[in-house]
C-alpha cells in the first residue's frame, strides 16, 4: 500500500516518531496508554488499547528496525488475536513530498492460521485509511506541529 504525502520525509517520520499520535492515525488503535522514552529506538514499546469497548484489548507494539527519516518496522501486538509485522518505508518524492509504503502481515496467533482474501482486504482497507490519516497529520501547518527544516 502506497501514498504520496505532501510533506518531506523528515516531517512524516516526525509523526511516526511521536508515539502519542498513533491513536490519531492507526485505524483500530483507540488509546495510547504509554510510550517508552526511547521511542522509536529499536526495542522500545508503544503501549496501546485497540478495538471497541468492552472488547478492547491491551497490548504493545515493539520497534524491530528504524532508520530516521526512512523506515520504521514494528511488531504490533493484539493478543489474544495475534501480532502483525508492520513495515513503513519513506522515500523522497519530488521537491517536497514523500512516498509512504506500508506493508502489514500477520506474524503470530489465530489470525495467521485463517489468513485469506477477506483478511487481506480488511488489512488493505485499514492501511488505506491509516495512510490517509498519517498524511493529514504530516501535511498540517508545520509551524504548529514540527520544527522547520
C-alpha positions as CSV (number, residue, x, y, z in Angstrom):
1,X,0.0,0.0,0.0
2,X,1.4,3.4,-1.0
3,X,0.5,7.0,-0.8
4,X,2.3,10.2,-1.6
5,X,2.3,12.7,1.2
6,X,2.8,16.4,0.5
7,X,5.5,16.8,3.2
8,X,9.2,15.9,3.3
9,X,10.3,12.5,4.8
10,X,11.6,14.2,7.9
11,X,8.2,15.6,8.7
12,X,6.4,12.3,8.0
13,X,9.0,10.5,10.2
14,X,8.4,13.1,13.0
15,X,4.8,11.8,13.1
16,X,6.0,8.2,13.3
17,X,8.5,9.2,16.0
18,X,5.7,10.7,18.1
19,X,4.1,7.6,19.7
20,X,1.4,9.6,21.3
21,X,-0.1,10.3,17.8
22,X,-0.7,6.6,16.9
23,X,-4.3,6.6,18.0
24,X,-4.8,9.6,15.7
25,X,-3.8,7.7,12.5
26,X,-3.6,3.9,13.1
27,X,-7.0,2.6,12.4
28,X,-8.2,0.3,15.3
29,X,-5.9,1.9,17.9
30,X,-8.3,3.7,20.3
31,X,-5.9,4.8,23.1
32,X,-2.2,5.1,23.7
33,X,-1.6,4.1,27.3
34,X,2.2,4.8,27.4
35,X,5.2,5.4,25.2
36,X,8.7,4.4,26.1
37,X,11.0,7.4,26.5
38,X,13.3,5.8,23.9
39,X,10.6,5.5,21.2
40,X,11.2,4.9,18.3
41,X,14.6,3.3,19.0
42,X,14.9,-0.5,18.3
43,X,13.4,-2.5,21.2
44,X,11.2,0.4,22.6
45,X,7.5,-0.1,23.1
46,X,4.2,1.7,22.5
47,X,1.5,0.5,24.8
48,X,-1.9,0.7,23.3
49,X,-5.5,-0.3,23.5
50,X,-7.3,-1.5,20.4
51,X,-10.9,-2.3,19.4
52,X,-14.2,-1.1,20.6
53,X,-15.3,-1.2,24.3
54,X,-16.0,-3.5,26.0
55,X,-13.9,-5.8,23.8
56,X,-10.8,-3.5,23.7
57,X,-7.5,-5.3,24.1
58,X,-4.4,-4.0,25.9
59,X,-1.1,-4.8,24.2
60,X,2.0,-3.2,22.9
61,X,3.9,-2.6,19.7
62,X,7.7,-3.0,19.6
63,X,10.2,-1.4,17.3
64,X,12.1,-4.0,15.3
65,X,14.0,-1.7,13.0
66,X,14.4,2.0,12.5
67,X,16.2,4.4,10.1
68,X,15.4,8.0,10.9
69,X,13.6,9.6,8.0
70,X,13.4,6.4,6.1
71,X,11.9,3.3,7.8
72,X,10.0,2.0,10.9
73,X,9.4,-1.7,11.3
74,X,7.1,-2.8,14.2
75,X,5.8,-5.9,15.8
76,X,2.2,-4.8,16.5
77,X,0.6,-6.9,19.2
78,X,-3.1,-7.6,19.6
79,X,-3.3,-10.7,21.9
80,X,-5.2,-13.0,22.1
81,X,-5.7,-12.4,18.3
82,X,-2.0,-12.4,17.5
83,X,0.5,-10.0,16.2
84,X,1.5,-8.4,12.9
85,X,4.7,-7.0,11.5
86,X,4.2,-3.5,10.0
87,X,6.9,-2.1,7.8
88,X,6.7,1.6,6.9
89,X,9.1,3.0,4.3
90,X,9.6,6.6,3.4
91,X,11.1,7.8,0.1
92,X,11.5,11.4,-1.1
93,X,9.1,12.2,-3.9
94,X,9.6,15.4,-5.9
95,X,10.7,18.6,-4.2
96,X,8.7,18.3,-1.0
97,X,6.8,15.0,-0.9
98,X,7.2,11.6,0.5
99,X,6.2,8.2,-1.0
100,X,5.0,6.2,2.1
101,X,4.8,2.5,1.7
102,X,3.2,0.3,4.4
103,X,3.2,-3.4,4.4
104,X,1.5,-5.4,7.1
105,X,1.3,-9.1,7.6
106,X,0.1,-11.4,10.4
107,X,3.1,-12.9,12.2
108,X,1.6,-14.9,15.2
109,X,-1.7,-16.1,16.6
110,X,-5.0,-17.3,15.3
111,X,-5.3,-14.7,12.6
112,X,-2.2,-16.2,11.0
113,X,-3.9,-19.5,10.6
114,X,-7.0,-18.0,9.0
115,X,-5.1,-15.8,6.5
116,X,-7.3,-15.4,3.5
117,X,-8.6,-12.9,0.9
118,X,-11.0,-11.4,3.4
119,X,-8.2,-10.7,5.9
120,X,-6.1,-9.2,3.1
121,X,-9.0,-7.0,2.0
122,X,-9.5,-5.8,5.6
123,X,-5.8,-5.0,6.1
124,X,-5.8,-3.3,2.7
125,X,-8.7,-1.0,3.6
126,X,-7.4,-0.4,7.1
127,X,-4.0,0.7,5.7
128,X,-5.6,3.0,3.0
129,X,-7.3,4.8,5.8
130,X,-4.3,4.8,8.1
131,X,-2.1,6.3,5.3
132,X,-4.8,9.0,4.7
133,X,-4.8,9.9,8.4
134,X,-1.0,9.9,8.5
135,X,-0.9,12.3,5.5
136,X,-3.4,14.6,7.2
137,X,-1.3,15.0,10.2
138,X,2.0,15.3,8.3
139,X,0.6,17.9,5.9
140,X,-0.8,20.2,8.6
141,X,0.8,23.6,9.1
142,X,4.3,22.5,10.2
143,X,4.9,25.7,12.2
144,X,2.2,24.5,14.7
145,X,3.5,20.9,15.0
146,X,7.0,20.4,13.8
147,X,10.4,22.1,13.6
148,X,11.2,23.7,10.3
149,X,14.0,22.1,8.2
